[in-house]
Amino acid sequence: MKMMSELRFPLKKDTSRKIIHIDMDAFFASVEERDHPELVGHPLVIARHPSDTGGKGVV
């Protein structure tokens, strides 16, 4: 198996396109824990409001 330093990757000069992944569920959970310290250490569910989905959803 080759080490990462031994692998050769083609360098692309066009860096105008960026793909960014943001885990907003973790962000919202952190904000809720910050605003409500009593929630720290308890399981949290991040979900849409039922009125946004017609009252349907699975957790």
PyMOL Python script that loads the backbone (N, CA, C, O; Angstrom):
from pymol import cmd

cmd.read_pdbstr("""\
ATOM      1  N   MET A   1       0.847  -1.173   0.000  1.00  0.00           N
ATOM      2  CA  MET A   1       0.000   0.000   0.000  1.00  0.00           C
ATOM      3  C   MET A   1       0.896   1.241   0.000  1.00  0.00           C
ATOM      4  O   MET A   1       1.889   1.309   0.725  1.00  0.00           O
ATOM      5  N   LYS A   2       0.527   2.210  -0.821  1.00  0.00           N
ATOM      6  CA  LYS A   2       1.320   3.434  -0.901  1.00  0.00           C
ATOM      7  C   LYS A   2       0.911   4.405   0.197  1.00  0.00           C
ATOM      8  O   LYS A   2      -0.245   4.448   0.618  1.00  0.00           O
ATOM      9  N   MET A   3       1.867   5.162   0.638  1.00  0.00           N
ATOM     10  CA  MET A   3       1.594   6.231   1.595  1.00  0.00           C
ATOM     11  C   MET A   3       0.991   7.404   0.833  1.00  0.00           C
ATOM     12  O   MET A   3       1.213   7.550  -0.369  1.00  0.00           O
ATOM     13  N   MET A   4       0.236   8.230   1.525  1.00  0.00           N
ATOM     14  CA  MET A   4      -0.386   9.387   0.880  1.00  0.00           C
ATOM     15  C   MET A   4       0.652  10.278   0.215  1.00  0.00           C
ATOM     16  O   MET A   4       0.394  10.832  -0.854  1.00  0.00           O
ATOM     17  N   SER A   5       1.813  10.425   0.826  1.00  0.00           N
ATOM     18  CA  SER A   5       2.841  11.295   0.257  1.00  0.00           C
ATOM     19  C   SER A   5       3.386  10.735  -1.052  1.00  0.00           C
ATOM     20  O   SER A   5       3.961  11.477  -1.848  1.00  0.00           O
ATOM     21  N   GLU A   6       3.213   9.443  -1.283  1.00  0.00           N
ATOM     22  CA  GLU A   6       3.712   8.831  -2.508  1.00  0.00           C
ATOM     23  C   GLU A   6       2.703   8.907  -3.647  1.00  0.00           C
ATOM     24  O   GLU A   6       3.076   8.745  -4.809  1.00  0.00           O
ATOM     25  N   LEU A   7       1.451   9.147  -3.339  1.00  0.00           N
ATOM     26  CA  LEU A   7       0.430   9.208  -4.375  1.00  0.00           C
ATOM     27  C   LEU A   7       0.539  10.508  -5.150  1.00  0.00           C
ATOM     28  O   LEU A   7       0.904  11.546  -4.599  1.00  0.00           O
ATOM     29  N   ARG A   8       0.226  10.441  -6.409  1.00  0.00           N
ATOM     30  CA  ARG A   8       0.263  11.631  -7.261  1.00  0.00           C
ATOM     31  C   ARG A   8      -1.163  11.987  -7.657  1.00  0.00           C
ATOM     32  O   ARG A   8      -1.880  11.160  -8.220  1.00  0.00           O
ATOM     33  N   PHE A   9      -1.565  13.189  -7.372  1.00  0.00           N
ATOM     34  CA  PHE A   9      -2.885  13.670  -7.735  1.00  0.00           C
ATOM     35  C   PHE A   9      -2.731  14.771  -8.768  1.00  0.00           C
ATOM     36  O   PHE A   9      -1.845  15.616  -8.642  1.00  0.00           O
ATOM     37  N   PRO A  10      -3.578  14.776  -9.788  1.00  0.00           N
ATOM     38  CA  PRO A  10      -3.491  15.864 -10.766  1.00  0.00           C
ATOM     39  C   PRO A  10      -3.899  17.183 -10.110  1.00  0.00           C
ATOM     40  O   PRO A  10      -4.915  17.255  -9.419  1.00  0.00           O
ATOM     41  N   LEU A  11      -3.117  18.194 -10.329  1.00  0.00           N
ATOM     42  CA  LEU A  11      -3.441  19.515  -9.795  1.00  0.00           C
ATOM     43  C   LEU A  11      -4.301  20.251 -10.798  1.00  0.00           C
ATOM     44  O   LEU A  11      -3.973  20.317 -11.982  1.00  0.00           O
ATOM     45  N   LYS A  12      -5.393  20.798 -10.325  1.00  0.00           N
ATOM     46  CA  LYS A  12      -6.278  21.556 -11.195  1.00  0.00           C
ATOM     47  C   LYS A  12      -6.073  23.035 -10.917  1.00  0.00           C
ATOM     48  O   LYS A  12      -6.011  23.465  -9.765  1.00  0.00           O
ATOM     49  N   LYS A  13      -5.969  23.795 -11.980  1.00  0.00           N
ATOM     50  CA  LYS A  13      -5.751  25.224 -11.811  1.00  0.00           C
ATOM     51  C   LYS A  13      -7.049  25.986 -11.589  1.00  0.00           C
ATOM     52  O   LYS A  13      -7.033  27.090 -11.046  1.00  0.00           O
ATOM     53  N   ASP A  14      -8.183  25.403 -12.006  1.00  0.00           N
ATOM     54  CA  ASP A  14      -9.464  26.074 -11.834  1.00  0.00           C
ATOM     55  C   ASP A  14      -9.983  25.794 -10.425  1.00  0.00           C
ATOM     56  O   ASP A  14     -10.463  24.697 -10.141  1.00  0.00           O
ATOM     57  N   THR A  15      -9.885  26.772  -9.562  1.00  0.00           N
ATOM     58  CA  THR A  15     -10.356  26.607  -8.186  1.00  0.00           C
ATOM     59  C   THR A  15     -11.598  27.451  -7.917  1.00  0.00           C
ATOM     60  O   THR A  15     -11.895  27.770  -6.766  1.00  0.00           O
ATOM     61  N   SER A  16     -12.325  27.813  -8.972  1.00  0.00           N
ATOM     62  CA  SER A  16     -13.487  28.679  -8.799  1.00  0.00           C
ATOM     63  C   SER A  16     -14.681  27.945  -8.188  1.00  0.00           C
ATOM     64  O   SER A  16     -15.538  28.577  -7.571  1.00  0.00           O
ATOM     65  N   ARG A  17     -14.749  26.639  -8.347  1.00  0.00           N
ATOM     66  CA  ARG A  17     -15.877  25.882  -7.811  1.00  0.00           C
ATOM     67  C   ARG A  17     -15.493  25.292  -6.457  1.00  0.00           C
ATOM     68  O   ARG A  17     -14.454  24.649  -6.313  1.00  0.00           O
ATOM     69  N   LYS A  18     -16.344  25.524  -5.485  1.00  0.00           N
ATOM     70  CA  LYS A  18     -16.113  25.003  -4.143  1.00  0.00           C
ATOM     71  C   LYS A  18     -17.339  24.210  -3.704  1.00  0.00           C
ATOM     72  O   LYS A  18     -18.472  24.611  -3.968  1.00  0.00           O
ATOM     73  N   ILE A  19     -17.112  23.106  -3.046  1.00  0.00           N
ATOM     74  CA  ILE A  19     -18.194  22.328  -2.457  1.00  0.00           C
ATOM     75  C   ILE A  19     -17.962  22.326  -0.953  1.00  0.00           C
ATOM     76  O   ILE A  19     -16.911  21.901  -0.472  1.00  0.00           O
ATOM     77  N   ILE A  20     -18.958  22.805  -0.221  1.00  0.00           N
ATOM     78  CA  ILE A  20     -18.840  22.905   1.225  1.00  0.00           C
ATOM     79  C   ILE A  20     -19.989  22.126   1.852  1.00  0.00           C
ATOM     80  O   ILE A  20     -21.149  22.321   1.491  1.00  0.00           O
ATOM     81  N   HIS A  21     -19.665  21.251   2.782  1.00  0.00           N
ATOM     82  CA  HIS A  21     -20.692  20.507   3.519  1.00  0.00           C
ATOM     83  C   HIS A  21     -20.759  21.073   4.932  1.00  0.00           C
ATOM     84  O   HIS A  21     -19.751  21.137   5.635  1.00  0.00           O
ATOM     85  N   ILE A  22     -21.940  21.477   5.333  1.00  0.00           N
ATOM     86  CA  ILE A  22     -22.138  22.007   6.674  1.00  0.00           C
ATOM     87  C   ILE A  22     -23.193  21.155   7.361  1.00  0.00           C
ATOM     88  O   ILE A  22     -24.309  21.019   6.860  1.00  0.00           O
ATOM     89  N   ASP A  23     -22.848  20.588   8.493  1.00  0.00           N
ATOM     90  CA  ASP A  23     -23.790  19.777   9.260  1.00  0.00           C
ATOM     91  C   ASP A  23     -24.609  20.713  10.141  1.00  0.00           C
ATOM     92  O   ASP A  23     -24.243  20.975  11.286  1.00  0.00           O
ATOM     93  N   MET A  24     -25.715  21.214   9.605  1.00  0.00           N
ATOM     94  CA  MET A  24     -26.527  22.188  10.329  1.00  0.00           C
ATOM     95  C   MET A  24     -27.256  21.561  11.513  1.00  0.00           C
ATOM     96  O   MET A  24     -27.567  22.259  12.478  1.00  0.00           O
ATOM     97  N   ASP A  25     -27.538  20.254  11.462  1.00  0.00           N
ATOM     98  CA  ASP A  25     -28.189  19.615  12.602  1.00  0.00           C
ATOM     99  C   ASP A  25     -27.318  19.749  13.849  1.00  0.00           C
ATOM    100  O   ASP A  25     -27.816  20.074  14.927  1.00  0.00           O
ATOM    101  N   ALA A  26     -26.021  19.496  13.699  1.00  0.00           N
ATOM    102  CA  ALA A  26     -25.108  19.628  14.835  1.00  0.00           C
ATOM    103  C   ALA A  26     -25.042  21.079  15.305  1.00  0.00           C
ATOM    104  O   ALA A  26     -24.952  21.339  16.504  1.00  0.00           O
ATOM    105  N   PHE A  27     -25.086  22.018  14.371  1.00  0.00           N
ATOM    106  CA  PHE A  27     -25.068  23.437  14.729  1.00  0.00           C
ATOM    107  C   PHE A  27     -26.299  23.790  15.555  1.00  0.00           C
ATOM    108  O   PHE A  27     -26.181  24.395  16.621  1.00  0.00           O
ATOM    109  N   PHE A  28     -27.481  23.414  15.065  1.00  0.00           N
ATOM    110  CA  PHE A  28     -28.713  23.742  15.782  1.00  0.00           C
ATOM    111  C   PHE A  28     -28.751  23.071  17.155  1.00  0.00           C
ATOM    112  O   PHE A  28     -29.228  23.668  18.120  1.00  0.00           O
ATOM    113  N   ALA A  29     -28.257  21.844  17.250  1.00  0.00           N
ATOM    114  CA  ALA A  29     -28.206  21.165  18.548  1.00  0.00           C
ATOM    115  C   ALA A  29     -27.275  21.910  19.499  1.00  0.00           C
ATOM    116  O   ALA A  29     -27.588  22.055  20.681  1.00  0.00           O
ATOM    117  N   SER A  30     -26.146  22.379  19.002  1.00  0.00           N
ATOM    118  CA  SER A  30     -25.208  23.137  19.837  1.00  0.00           C
ATOM    119  C   SER A  30     -25.822  24.436  20.328  1.00  0.00           C
ATOM    120  O   SER A  30     -25.627  24.826  21.479  1.00  0.00           O
ATOM    121  N   VAL A  31     -26.564  25.107  19.455  1.00  0.00           N
ATOM    122  CA  VAL A  31     -27.221  26.358  19.847  1.00  0.00           C
ATOM    123  C   VAL A  31     -28.259  26.091  20.936  1.00  0.00           C
ATOM    124  O   VAL A  31     -28.350  26.840  21.908  1.00  0.00           O
ATOM    125  N   GLU A  32     -29.036  25.028  20.774  1.00  0.00           N
ATOM    126  CA  GLU A  32     -30.037  24.701  21.797  1.00  0.00           C
ATOM    127  C   GLU A  32     -29.377  24.366  23.126  1.00  0.00           C
ATOM    128  O   GLU A  32     -29.872  24.764  24.181  1.00  0.00           O
ATOM    129  N   GLU A  33     -28.256  23.633  23.086  1.00  0.00           N
ATOM    130  CA  GLU A  33     -27.542  23.322  24.326  1.00  0.00           C
ATOM    131  C   GLU A  33     -26.966  24.581  24.964  1.00  0.00           C
ATOM    132  O   GLU A  33     -26.934  24.703  26.188  1.00  0.00           O
ATOM    133  N   ARG A  34     -26.514  25.509  24.140  1.00  0.00           N
ATOM    134  CA  ARG A  34     -25.992  26.772  24.667  1.00  0.00           C
ATOM    135  C   ARG A  34     -27.109  27.570  25.337  1.00  0.00           C
ATOM    136  O   ARG A  34     -26.931  28.104  26.432  1.00  0.00           O
ATOM    137  N   ASP A  35     -28.263  27.647  24.670  1.00  0.00           N
ATOM    138  CA  ASP A  35     -29.377  28.438  25.187  1.00  0.00           C
ATOM    139  C   ASP A  35     -30.130  27.740  26.323  1.00  0.00           C
ATOM    140  O   ASP A  35     -30.768  28.396  27.147  1.00  0.00           O
ATOM    141  N   HIS A  36     -30.050  26.412  26.360  1.00  0.00           N
ATOM    142  CA  HIS A  36     -30.764  25.626  27.376  1.00  0.00           C
ATOM    143  C   HIS A  36     -29.794  24.605  27.975  1.00  0.00           C
ATOM    144  O   HIS A  36     -29.817  23.437  27.587  1.00  0.00           O
ATOM    145  N   PRO A  37     -28.942  25.028  28.913  1.00  0.00           N
ATOM    146  CA  PRO A  37     -27.920  24.136  29.481  1.00  0.00           C
ATOM    147  C   PRO A  37     -28.492  22.854  30.087  1.00  0.00           C
ATOM    148  O   PRO A  37     -27.778  21.860  30.212  1.00  0.00           O
ATOM    149  N   GLU A  38     -29.762  22.867  30.461  1.00  0.00           N
ATOM    150  CA  GLU A  38     -30.365  21.655  31.032  1.00  0.00           C
ATOM    151  C   GLU A  38     -30.469  20.527  30.000  1.00  0.00           C
ATOM    152  O   GLU A  38     -30.691  19.374  30.370  1.00  0.00           O
ATOM    153  N   LEU A  39     -30.311  20.843  28.726  1.00  0.00           N
ATOM    154  CA  LEU A  39     -30.362  19.828  27.665  1.00  0.00           C
ATOM    155  C   LEU A  39     -29.020  19.132  27.439  1.00  0.00           C
ATOM    156  O   LEU A  39     -28.964  18.085  26.793  1.00  0.00           O
ATOM    157  N   VAL A  40     -27.944  19.708  27.967  1.00  0.00           N
ATOM    158  CA  VAL A  40     -26.608  19.135  27.753  1.00  0.00           C
ATOM    159  C   VAL A  40     -26.578  17.707  28.300  1.00  0.00           C
ATOM    160  O   VAL A  40     -26.984  17.456  29.435  1.00  0.00           O
ATOM    161  N   GLY A  41     -26.098  16.790  27.486  1.00  0.00           N
ATOM    162  CA  GLY A  41     -26.002  15.392  27.890  1.00  0.00           C
ATOM    163  C   GLY A  41     -27.244  14.572  27.602  1.00  0.00           C
ATOM    164  O   GLY A  41     -27.261  13.363  27.833  1.00  0.00           O
ATOM    165  N   HIS A  42     -28.286  15.223  27.099  1.00  0.00           N
ATOM    166  CA  HIS A  42     -29.518  14.516  26.747  1.00  0.00           C
ATOM    167  C   HIS A  42     -29.616  14.392  25.228  1.00  0.00           C
ATOM    168  O   HIS A  42     -29.126  15.260  24.506  1.00  0.00           O
ATOM    169  N   PRO A  43     -30.244  13.323  24.733  1.00  0.00           N
ATOM    170  CA  PRO A  43     -30.429  13.195  23.282  1.00  0.00           C
ATOM    171  C   PRO A  43     -31.304  14.334  22.748  1.00  0.00           C
ATOM    172  O   PRO A  43     -32.305  14.699  23.364  1.00  0.00           O
ATOM    173  N   LEU A  44     -30.921  14.881  21.614  1.00  0.00           N
ATOM    174  CA  LEU A  44     -31.696  15.936  20.963  1.00  0.00           C
ATOM    175  C   LEU A  44     -32.102  15.477  19.573  1.00  0.00           C
ATOM    176  O   LEU A  44     -31.338  14.800  18.885  1.00  0.00           O
ATOM    177  N   VAL A  45     -33.300  15.845  19.168  1.00  0.00           N
ATOM    178  CA  VAL A  45     -33.775  15.552  17.818  1.00  0.00           C
ATOM    179  C   VAL A  45     -33.928  16.872  17.082  1.00  0.00           C
ATOM    180  O   VAL A  45     -34.570  17.796  17.581  1.00  0.00           O
ATOM    181  N   ILE A  46     -33.343  16.962  15.904  1.00  0.00           N
ATOM    182  CA  ILE A  46     -33.481  18.142  15.061  1.00  0.00           C
ATOM    183  C   ILE A  46     -34.416  17.752  13.924  1.00  0.00           C
ATOM    184  O   ILE A  46     -34.097  16.874  13.122  1.00  0.00           O
ATOM    185  N   ALA A  47     -35.566  18.403  13.859  1.00  0.00           N
ATOM    186  CA  ALA A  47     -36.561  18.046  12.845  1.00  0.00           C
ATOM    187  C   ALA A  47     -37.319  19.289  12.406  1.00  0.00           C
ATOM    188  O   ALA A  47     -37.276  20.330  13.063  1.00  0.00           O
ATOM    189  N   ARG A  48     -38.007  19.161  11.292  1.00  0.00           N
ATOM    190  CA  ARG A  48     -38.848  20.258  10.805  1.00  0.00           C
ATOM    191  C   ARG A  48     -40.117  20.339  11.637  1.00  0.00           C
ATOM    192  O   ARG A  48     -40.553  19.352  12.229  1.00  0.00           O
ATOM    193  N   HIS A  49     -40.694  21.512  11.673  1.00  0.00           N
ATOM    194  CA  HIS A  49     -41.963  21.702  12.376  1.00  0.00           C
ATOM    195  C   HIS A  49     -43.048  20.922  11.629  1.00  0.00           C
ATOM    196  O   HIS A  49     -43.070  20.936  10.399  1.00  0.00           O
ATOM    197  N   PRO A  50     -43.948  20.244  12.346  1.00  0.00           N
ATOM    198  CA  PRO A  50     -44.979  19.437  11.676  1.00  0.00           C
ATOM    199  C   PRO A  50     -45.819  20.211  10.663  1.00  0.00           C
ATOM    200  O   PRO A  50     -46.268  19.637   9.671  1.00  0.00           O
ATOM    201  N   SER A  51     -46.037  21.498  10.895  1.00  0.00           N
ATOM    202  CA  SER A  51     -46.850  22.261   9.940  1.00  0.00           C
ATOM    203  C   SER A  51     -46.134  22.435   8.599  1.00  0.00           C
ATOM    204  O   SER A  51     -46.777  22.696   7.582  1.00  0.00           O
ATOM    205  N   ASP A  52     -44.804  22.290   8.592  1.00  0.00           N
ATOM    206  CA  ASP A  52     -44.044  22.382   7.338  1.00  0.00           C
ATOM    207  C   ASP A  52     -44.177  21.121   6.493  1.00  0.00           C
ATOM    208  O   ASP A  52     -43.980  21.164   5.279  1.00  0.00           O
ATOM    209  N   THR A  53     -44.508  20.005   7.124  1.00  0.00           N
ATOM    210  CA  THR A  53     -44.549  18.722   6.420  1.00  0.00           C
ATOM    211  C   THR A  53     -45.949  18.122   6.397  1.00  0.00           C
ATOM    212  O   THR A  53     -46.112  16.956   6.037  1.00  0.00           O
ATOM    213  N   GLY A  54     -46.943  18.886   6.769  1.00  0.00           N
ATOM    214  CA  GLY A  54     -48.301  18.349   6.814  1.00  0.00           C
ATOM    215  C   GLY A  54     -48.513  17.396   7.973  1.00  0.00           C
ATOM    216  O   GLY A  54     -49.422  16.566   7.940  1.00  0.00           O
ATOM    217  N   GLY A  55     -47.675  17.507   9.008  1.00  0.00           N
ATOM    218  CA  GLY A  55     -47.818  16.660  10.182  1.00  0.00           C
ATOM    219  C   GLY A  55     -47.214  15.287  10.028  1.00  0.00           C
ATOM    220  O   GLY A  55     -47.425  14.419  10.874  1.00  0.00           O
ATOM    221  N   LYS A  56     -46.456  15.071   8.949  1.00  0.00           N
ATOM    222  CA  LYS A  56     -45.863  13.756   8.718  1.00  0.00           C
ATOM    223  C   LYS A  56     -44.361  13.826   8.960  1.00  0.00           C
ATOM    224  O   LYS A  56     -43.719  14.830   8.650  1.00  0.00           O
ATOM    225  N   GLY A  57     -43.823  12.781   9.501  1.00  0.00           N
ATOM    226  CA  GLY A  57     -42.389  12.717   9.723  1.00  0.00           C
ATOM    227  C   GLY A  57     -42.042  11.508  10.564  1.00  0.00           C
ATOM    228  O   GLY A  57     -42.889  10.970  11.277  1.00  0.00           O
ATOM    229  N   VAL A  58     -40.812  11.090  10.479  1.00  0.00           N
ATOM    230  CA  VAL A  58     -40.344   9.935  11.233  1.00  0.00           C
ATOM    231  C   VAL A  58     -39.083  10.345  11.970  1.00  0.00           C
ATOM    232  O   VAL A  58     -38.177  10.951  11.397  1.00  0.00           O
ATOM    233  N   VAL A  59     -39.042  10.006  13.246  1.00  0.00           N
ATOM    234  CA  VAL A  59     -37.848  10.285  14.054  1.00  0.00           C
ATOM    235  C   VAL A  59     -37.359   8.974  14.603  1.00  0.00           C
ATOM    236  O   VAL A  59     -36.359   8.940  15.320  1.00  0.00           O
TER     237      VAL A  59
END
""", "prot")
cmd.dss("prot")
cmd.show_as("cartoon", "prot")
cmd.util.cbc("prot")
cmd.orient("prot")
